[in-house]
Amino acid sequence: MRSWTTIIALAVIFAFAIEFRPLDHFMTSYLTSRGVNTTDTQAKDELVRFEDYFSILTVTVIMMITDNLLYKPVIFFNVFCGIIVYSNLVMLNNFIQLKVAELCVAFFKSYEVVYFSYLFARVQDKRYYQATSGLARTALLMGKCCSLVFAQTLVVIYGKDYVKQFPCYTLGSMVFAFVRASFFPSVRRKSYNNDDTIAEFMLNNNKEPLNSKNRPIQSQSTATEPMLKRIWRDFKESYKNLIVLKWSIWYCLSLVGFMTIKVACVTHKLGEDEQADGVVESLTVLIGAISSYKIGMKRVNWELNGNAFIGSGSLILGVCVISCYFHQNMLSIQLSYILFGVLIQAMFVTALSEVAKQLKNNCYALVLGFNLFISLILLLCYKEIFTRGNLFKMDNPKQVLFYGGLYIFLGIIYLIPSGISFNRRLNNRCPVYDITE
């Protein structure tokens, strides 16, 4: 068996390579360039809408099949879809072909669910889950940061026309990630829920050893159980756990805001400066990678302090976002955005590890994928009602204010049980008396 450090080393290199995509930061410029016959409206509206709908479809498929296929084949498939996408972009396809390729884009961008699920299933020891989550997200963010700096540097040196070369760099990174994935150790199939069944049996029988006749009966009954019925049972058992439910609700709602709020959105009212926005985004991702690593290495009793962390962190996120709405100074807005991006990345690390610690070995992708599925549904509804719809259409400043209020609301909701539990701990302390004669 390979050690935990070996698995992490392989996964970190893979994550860096798969996030090193210079083209993504200049996709609109590339699609509207002379080589591709695509208007700005088509690139920003039609292609994004196709990607939104396809993403929901693909995440549904991914969360249903990944745990049963033991992760590694799905990783290969996701990266292969990325190779197809960027190969098409290298050949400069027309707009109709680009819309068809959006299905491959949606499958490719679900790699994060499969990547984290594979790591949790392969590491197995739940003591390392927080460190695993921290290192994995650090690698992803460092790959994104380096690709952004690389792309910005080339554009400054050679001009905007050099964007046409970015698909080649991105395709090379995808091929390298595909080759690196082949070195991943496979996840072995275990008897379904056998560890949980044995633990429950011993608990109910005063820790008497489980005799050998009962073990194959458990494995045989679960092996012959229909897949959909088994998935539904795992789904219900996972979300009955209050810790899973608590972190999942926060993760789903916070991810919607994170996917919507970009640096151009908060700086829009003071004018657009693409180069300055690129620098701010690079700093946000870089410091976010550092914060992800740091919190991954921290040992904290999250069962005791989880509500306080979510509540106080969400309040800070809300204040950062709302301050971007009220500030009239560009530097203040940029600093608030950087703090928002850094803090939410650290909170994502904790959310993923705390959810994974409560799950069985066979349903990581099911739960993580379902959380992403809910986030994408909420994001799509928000876009159709408030940004694309004519009835409640909101401009960028109003969207910033809306999500700032959402984060503050989440902070208050999670701080209430934290305050109650803190008050109980104070009341349960033994009083100290001064004994005098």
C-alpha positions as CSV (number, residue, x, y, z in Angstrom):
1,M,0.0,0.0,0.0
2,R,1.3,3.4,-0.9
3,S,1.7,5.9,1.9
4,W,-0.5,8.9,2.4
5,T,2.3,11.3,1.4
6,T,2.9,9.4,-1.9
7,I,-0.8,9.6,-2.8
8,I,-0.9,13.3,-1.9
9,A,2.2,14.0,-4.0
10,L,0.7,12.4,-7.1
11,A,-2.6,14.2,-6.6
12,V,-1.0,17.6,-6.0
13,I,0.9,17.5,-9.3
14,F,-2.3,16.3,-11.1
15,A,-4.3,19.1,-9.6
16,F,-1.8,21.8,-10.5
17,A,-1.7,20.6,-14.1
18,I,-5.4,20.4,-14.5
19,E,-5.9,23.9,-13.2
20,F,-3.1,25.3,-15.4
21,R,-5.4,26.6,-18.1
22,P,-4.3,30.1,-19.4
23,L,-7.0,30.1,-22.1
24,D,-9.9,30.2,-19.5
25,H,-8.9,33.6,-18.3
26,F,-9.2,35.1,-21.8
27,M,-11.9,32.8,-23.2
28,T,-14.2,35.6,-24.3
29,S,-11.4,37.5,-26.0
30,Y,-10.3,34.3,-27.8
31,L,-13.8,33.4,-29.0
32,T,-14.5,36.9,-30.3
33,S,-11.1,37.2,-32.1
34,R,-10.7,36.9,-35.8
35,G,-10.2,33.2,-35.8
36,V,-13.6,32.3,-34.3
37,N,-16.8,33.7,-35.8
38,T,-18.5,34.4,-32.5
39,T,-20.0,37.6,-31.3
40,D,-19.5,39.0,-27.7
41,T,-23.2,38.3,-26.9
42,Q,-22.9,34.7,-28.1
43,A,-19.8,34.1,-26.0
44,K,-21.2,35.6,-22.8
45,D,-24.8,34.6,-23.0
46,E,-25.6,31.6,-25.2
47,L,-22.5,29.5,-24.5
48,V,-22.7,30.2,-20.7
49,R,-26.4,29.2,-20.7
50,F,-25.6,26.0,-22.5
51,E,-22.8,25.3,-20.0
52,D,-25.2,26.0,-17.0
53,Y,-27.8,23.4,-18.2
54,F,-25.2,20.8,-19.3
55,S,-23.4,21.2,-15.9
56,I,-26.5,20.2,-14.0
57,L,-27.0,17.1,-16.3
58,T,-23.4,16.0,-16.0
59,V,-23.1,16.4,-12.2
60,T,-26.2,14.2,-11.9
61,V,-24.4,11.5,-13.9
62,I,-21.1,11.9,-12.1
63,M,-22.6,11.6,-8.6
64,M,-24.5,8.5,-9.6
65,I,-21.7,6.5,-11.2
66,T,-18.4,7.7,-9.6
67,D,-18.5,5.7,-6.4
68,N,-19.5,2.5,-8.2
69,L,-16.7,2.9,-10.8
70,L,-14.2,3.6,-8.0
71,Y,-13.1,7.1,-9.1
72,K,-10.1,6.5,-11.3
73,P,-11.9,5.7,-14.6
74,V,-14.1,8.8,-14.1
75,I,-10.9,10.9,-13.6
76,F,-9.6,9.6,-16.9
77,F,-12.9,10.4,-18.6
78,N,-13.1,13.9,-17.2
79,V,-9.6,14.8,-18.3
80,F,-10.2,13.2,-21.7
81,C,-13.2,15.5,-22.1
82,G,-10.9,18.4,-21.3
83,I,-8.5,17.2,-24.0
84,I,-11.4,17.1,-26.5
85,V,-12.6,20.6,-25.6
86,Y,-9.2,22.3,-26.0
87,S,-8.4,20.3,-29.1
88,N,-11.5,21.7,-30.7
89,L,-10.5,25.2,-29.6
90,V,-7.0,24.8,-31.1
91,M,-8.7,23.9,-34.5
92,L,-10.9,27.0,-34.2
93,N,-14.3,25.5,-34.7
94,N,-17.4,27.5,-35.6
95,F,-20.1,28.5,-33.1
96,I,-22.3,25.4,-33.7
97,Q,-19.5,23.1,-32.9
98,L,-18.6,25.1,-29.8
99,K,-22.1,24.6,-28.5
100,V,-21.9,20.9,-29.0
101,A,-18.5,20.9,-27.2
102,E,-20.1,22.5,-24.1
103,L,-21.3,19.0,-23.1
104,C,-17.6,18.0,-22.8
105,V,-16.9,21.2,-21.0
106,A,-19.6,20.4,-18.4
107,F,-18.2,16.9,-17.9
108,F,-14.6,18.2,-17.6
109,K,-15.5,20.8,-15.0
110,S,-17.0,18.2,-12.7
111,Y,-13.5,16.9,-12.0
112,E,-13.2,18.6,-8.6
113,V,-16.0,16.4,-7.2
114,V,-14.2,13.2,-8.5
115,Y,-10.8,14.5,-7.4
116,F,-11.7,15.1,-3.8
117,S,-13.8,11.9,-3.6
118,Y,-10.9,9.9,-4.9
119,L,-8.6,11.3,-2.3
120,F,-10.9,10.7,0.6
121,A,-11.6,7.1,-0.6
122,R,-7.9,6.4,-1.2
123,V,-6.5,8.0,2.0
124,Q,-9.2,6.2,4.2
125,D,-7.8,7.4,7.5
126,K,-10.2,10.2,8.5
127,R,-7.5,11.8,10.7
128,Y,-5.8,13.0,7.5
129,Y,-9.0,14.3,5.8
130,Q,-8.5,18.0,6.8
131,A,-4.9,18.0,5.7
132,T,-5.8,16.1,2.5
133,S,-8.5,18.7,1.7
134,G,-6.2,21.6,2.4
135,L,-3.3,20.3,0.3
136,A,-5.7,19.4,-2.6
137,R,-7.3,22.8,-2.7
138,T,-3.9,24.5,-2.3
139,A,-2.7,22.6,-5.4
140,L,-5.8,23.6,-7.4
141,L,-5.4,27.3,-6.4
142,M,-1.7,27.4,-7.2
143,G,-2.3,25.9,-10.6
144,K,-5.0,28.6,-11.2
145,C,-2.7,31.3,-9.9
146,C,0.2,30.3,-12.0
147,S,-1.9,30.0,-15.2
148,L,-3.4,33.5,-14.6
149,V,0.0,35.1,-14.0
150,F,1.4,33.3,-17.0
151,A,-1.4,34.4,-19.3
152,Q,-1.3,38.0,-18.0
153,T,2.5,38.2,-18.5
154,L,2.3,36.9,-22.1
155,V,-0.5,39.4,-23.0
156,V,1.5,42.3,-21.5
157,I,4.6,41.3,-23.4
158,Y,3.1,40.2,-26.8
159,G,-0.3,41.9,-26.8
160,K,-3.8,40.7,-27.0
161,D,-3.3,38.8,-30.3
162,Y,-1.1,36.3,-28.4
163,V,-4.3,34.9,-26.9
164,K,-4.6,32.7,-29.9
165,Q,-1.7,30.6,-28.7
166,F,-3.2,29.9,-25.3
167,P,-5.2,26.8,-26.4
168,C,-1.9,25.0,-27.2
169,Y,-0.5,25.7,-23.7
170,T,-3.8,24.6,-22.1
171,L,-4.0,21.4,-24.3
172,G,-0.5,20.5,-23.3
173,S,-1.4,20.8,-19.6
174,M,-4.4,18.6,-20.1
175,V,-2.3,15.9,-21.8
176,F,0.2,16.0,-18.9
177,A,-2.7,15.7,-16.4
178,F,-4.0,12.7,-18.3
179,V,-0.6,11.0,-18.2
180,R,-0.2,11.9,-14.5
181,A,-3.6,10.3,-13.6
182,S,-2.3,7.0,-14.9
183,F,0.1,6.8,-11.9
184,F,-2.8,7.1,-9.4
185,P,-3.1,4.0,-7.3
186,S,-6.6,2.4,-7.7
187,V,-9.2,2.3,-5.1
188,R,-10.0,-1.3,-4.1
189,R,-13.6,-2.4,-3.8
190,K,-14.6,-3.4,-0.3
191,S,-17.5,-5.4,1.1
192,Y,-20.2,-2.8,1.1
193,N,-20.6,-1.0,4.5
194,N,-18.9,-4.0,6.2
195,D,-17.0,-1.8,8.6
196,D,-20.1,0.0,9.7
197,T,-22.1,-3.2,10.0
198,I,-19.4,-4.8,12.2
199,A,-19.2,-1.8,14.4
200,E,-22.9,-1.6,14.9
201,F,-23.2,-5.3,15.6
202,M,-20.5,-5.2,18.3
203,L,-22.1,-2.1,19.9
204,N,-25.4,-3.8,20.1
205,N,-24.0,-7.0,21.5
206,N,-21.8,-5.6,24.3
207,K,-18.7,-5.7,22.1
208,E,-18.8,-9.4,21.6
209,P,-16.7,-10.5,18.6
210,L,-18.6,-11.1,15.3
211,N,-18.5,-14.7,14.4
212,S,-17.3,-15.7,10.9
213,K,-20.6,-16.9,9.7
214,N,-22.2,-13.5,9.8
215,R,-19.7,-11.6,7.7
216,P,-20.3,-13.2,4.3
217,I,-24.1,-13.0,4.8
218,Q,-23.8,-9.2,5.2
219,S,-21.5,-8.8,2.1
220,Q,-23.7,-11.1,0.0
221,S,-26.9,-9.2,0.9
222,T,-25.5,-5.8,0.1
223,A,-23.7,-7.0,-3.1
224,T,-27.0,-8.2,-4.6
225,E,-28.9,-5.1,-3.6
226,P,-29.9,-3.0,-6.6
227,M,-27.7,0.0,-7.3
228,L,-30.4,2.7,-7.2
229,K,-31.8,1.3,-4.0
230,R,-28.4,1.3,-2.4
231,I,-27.7,4.9,-3.6
232,W,-31.0,6.0,-2.1
233,R,-30.3,4.4,1.2
234,D,-26.8,5.9,1.3
235,F,-28.2,9.3,0.5
236,K,-30.8,9.2,3.3
237,E,-28.3,7.9,5.8
238,S,-25.7,10.6,4.9
239,Y,-28.1,13.5,5.2
240,K,-29.6,12.2,8.4
241,N,-26.3,13.1,10.0
242,L,-26.7,16.6,11.4
243,I,-23.0,17.5,10.8
244,V,-23.2,16.6,7.1
245,L,-26.5,18.5,6.8
246,K,-25.1,21.6,8.6
247,W,-21.9,21.9,6.5
248,S,-23.7,21.0,3.3
249,I,-26.3,23.7,3.6
250,W,-23.7,26.3,4.2
251,Y,-21.5,25.0,1.4
252,C,-24.3,24.9,-1.2
253,L,-25.5,28.5,-0.5
254,S,-21.9,29.9,-0.1
255,L,-20.8,28.3,-3.4
256,V,-23.5,30.1,-5.3
257,G,-22.2,33.4,-4.1
258,F,-18.6,32.4,-4.7
259,M,-19.4,31.4,-8.3
260,T,-21.3,34.7,-8.9
261,I,-19.1,37.3,-7.2
262,K,-16.0,38.1,-9.3
263,V,-13.6,40.9,-9.1
264,A,-15.0,42.6,-12.2
265,C,-18.5,42.5,-10.6
266,V,-17.4,44.4,-7.5
267,T,-15.2,47.0,-9.3
268,H,-17.7,47.6,-12.1
269,K,-19.1,50.8,-10.7
270,L,-15.7,52.5,-10.7
271,G,-14.8,51.5,-14.2
272,E,-13.3,48.3,-15.7
273,D,-9.5,47.8,-15.7
274,E,-8.8,44.3,-17.0
275,Q,-5.1,44.3,-16.0
276,A,-5.8,45.5,-12.5
277,D,-8.5,43.0,-12.1
278,G,-6.1,40.3,-13.2
279,V,-3.6,41.3,-10.5
280,V,-6.2,41.3,-7.8
281,E,-7.5,37.9,-8.9
282,S,-4.0,36.5,-8.8
283,L,-3.4,37.8,-5.3
284,T,-6.7,36.5,-4.1
285,V,-6.0,33.0,-5.5
286,L,-2.4,33.0,-4.2
287,I,-3.3,34.1,-0.6
288,G,-6.3,31.7,-0.8
289,A,-3.9,28.8,-1.5
290,I,-1.8,29.8,1.5
291,S,-4.9,30.0,3.8
292,S,-6.1,26.6,2.5
293,Y,-2.8,25.1,3.4
294,K,-2.6,26.7,6.8
295,I,-6.1,25.7,7.8
296,G,-5.5,22.2,6.5
297,M,-2.7,21.8,8.9
298,K,-4.6,23.1,12.0
299,R,-6.1,20.7,14.5
300,V,-9.4,22.0,15.7
301,N,-12.4,20.3,17.3
302,W,-14.9,21.3,14.6
303,E,-17.8,19.4,16.2
304,L,-17.5,21.8,19.1
305,N,-16.4,25.0,17.3
306,G,-18.0,24.4,13.8
307,N,-21.1,26.6,14.3
308,A,-19.0,29.5,15.7
309,F,-16.5,29.1,12.7
310,I,-19.3,29.1,10.1
311,G,-21.2,31.9,11.8
312,S,-18.3,34.3,12.4
313,G,-16.8,33.5,9.0
314,S,-20.0,34.1,7.2
315,L,-20.5,37.4,8.9
316,I,-17.0,38.5,7.8
317,L,-17.8,37.4,4.3
318,G,-21.0,39.4,4.3
319,V,-19.3,42.5,5.6
320,C,-16.5,42.2,2.9
321,V,-19.1,41.8,0.1
322,I,-21.3,44.7,1.3
323,S,-18.3,46.9,1.8
324,C,-17.6,46.5,-1.9
325,Y,-21.0,47.9,-2.5
326,F,-20.7,51.0,-0.3
327,H,-17.0,51.8,-0.8
328,Q,-16.1,54.5,-3.4
329,N,-12.3,53.8,-3.2
330,M,-10.9,51.2,-5.6
331,L,-8.2,50.0,-3.2
332,S,-10.7,49.4,-0.4
333,I,-12.9,47.4,-2.8
334,Q,-10.0,45.3,-3.9
335,L,-8.8,44.6,-0.4
336,S,-12.3,43.6,0.7
337,Y,-12.6,41.2,-2.3
338,I,-9.2,39.7,-1.5
339,L,-10.3,39.0,2.1
340,F,-13.5,37.5,0.9
341,G,-11.7,35.2,-1.5
342,V,-9.1,34.1,1.0
343,L,-11.6,33.4,3.8
344,I,-14.1,31.5,1.7
345,Q,-11.4,29.2,0.3
346,A,-10.3,28.3,3.9
347,M,-13.9,27.6,4.8
348,F,-14.4,25.4,1.8
349,V,-11.4,23.2,3.0
350,T,-13.1,22.7,6.3
351,A,-16.5,22.1,4.9
352,L,-15.3,19.4,2.5
353,S,-13.2,17.6,5.2
354,E,-15.9,17.7,7.8
355,V,-18.6,16.3,5.5
356,A,-16.2,13.6,4.3
357,K,-15.4,12.5,7.9
358,Q,-19.0,11.6,8.5
359,L,-19.5,9.5,5.3
360,K,-19.2,5.9,4.5
361,N,-16.4,4.7,2.1
362,N,-18.9,4.2,-0.7
363,C,-20.6,7.6,-1.0
364,Y,-18.2,10.5,-1.2
365,A,-19.0,11.4,-4.7
366,L,-22.7,11.0,-4.1
367,V,-22.8,13.6,-1.3
368,L,-20.2,16.0,-2.7
369,G,-21.8,15.8,-6.1
370,F,-25.3,16.4,-4.7
371,N,-24.1,19.5,-2.9
372,L,-22.7,20.8,-6.2
373,F,-25.9,19.8,-7.9
374,I,-28.0,21.9,-5.5
375,S,-25.6,24.8,-5.9
376,L,-25.9,24.7,-9.7
377,I,-29.7,24.5,-9.5
378,L,-29.8,27.6,-7.2
379,L,-27.3,29.4,-9.4
380,L,-29.4,28.7,-12.5
381,C,-32.6,29.8,-10.9
382,Y,-30.9,33.0,-9.7
383,K,-29.6,33.7,-13.2
384,E,-32.9,33.1,-14.9
385,I,-34.9,35.2,-12.5
386,F,-32.5,38.0,-11.5
387,T,-29.9,38.5,-14.2
388,R,-31.4,37.1,-17.4
389,G,-35.1,37.7,-16.6
390,N,-36.9,40.9,-17.4
391,L,-39.1,40.9,-14.3
392,F,-36.5,41.2,-11.5
393,K,-33.3,42.0,-13.4
394,M,-30.5,43.1,-11.1
395,D,-27.4,45.0,-12.1
396,N,-23.9,44.2,-10.6
397,P,-24.1,46.4,-7.5
398,K,-27.5,45.0,-6.5
399,Q,-26.1,41.4,-6.9
400,V,-23.2,42.3,-4.6
401,L,-25.6,43.7,-2.0
402,F,-27.9,40.6,-2.3
403,Y,-25.1,38.1,-1.7
404,G,-23.6,40.2,1.1
405,G,-27.0,40.0,2.8
406,L,-27.1,36.3,2.2
407,Y,-23.8,35.7,3.9
408,I,-24.8,37.9,6.9
409,F,-28.1,35.9,7.2
410,L,-26.1,32.6,7.2
411,G,-23.8,34.0,9.9
412,I,-26.6,34.9,12.2
413,I,-28.4,31.5,11.7
414,Y,-25.2,29.6,12.6
415,L,-24.2,31.8,15.5
416,I,-27.5,31.2,17.3
417,P,-26.8,27.5,18.1
418,S,-23.2,28.4,18.9
419,G,-24.4,31.0,21.4
420,I,-26.8,28.6,23.0
421,S,-24.2,25.8,23.4
422,F,-21.7,28.3,24.8
423,N,-24.3,29.5,27.3
424,R,-24.9,25.9,28.3
425,R,-21.2,25.2,28.9
426,L,-21.0,28.3,31.1
427,N,-24.1,27.2,33.2
428,N,-22.7,23.6,33.6
429,R,-19.5,24.7,35.1
430,C,-19.1,23.8,38.7
431,P,-19.2,26.9,41.0
432,V,-16.2,27.7,43.2
433,Y,-17.0,28.6,46.8
434,D,-14.8,30.5,49.2
435,I,-15.0,28.4,52.4
436,T,-14.5,30.4,55.4
437,E,-15.2,29.7,59.0
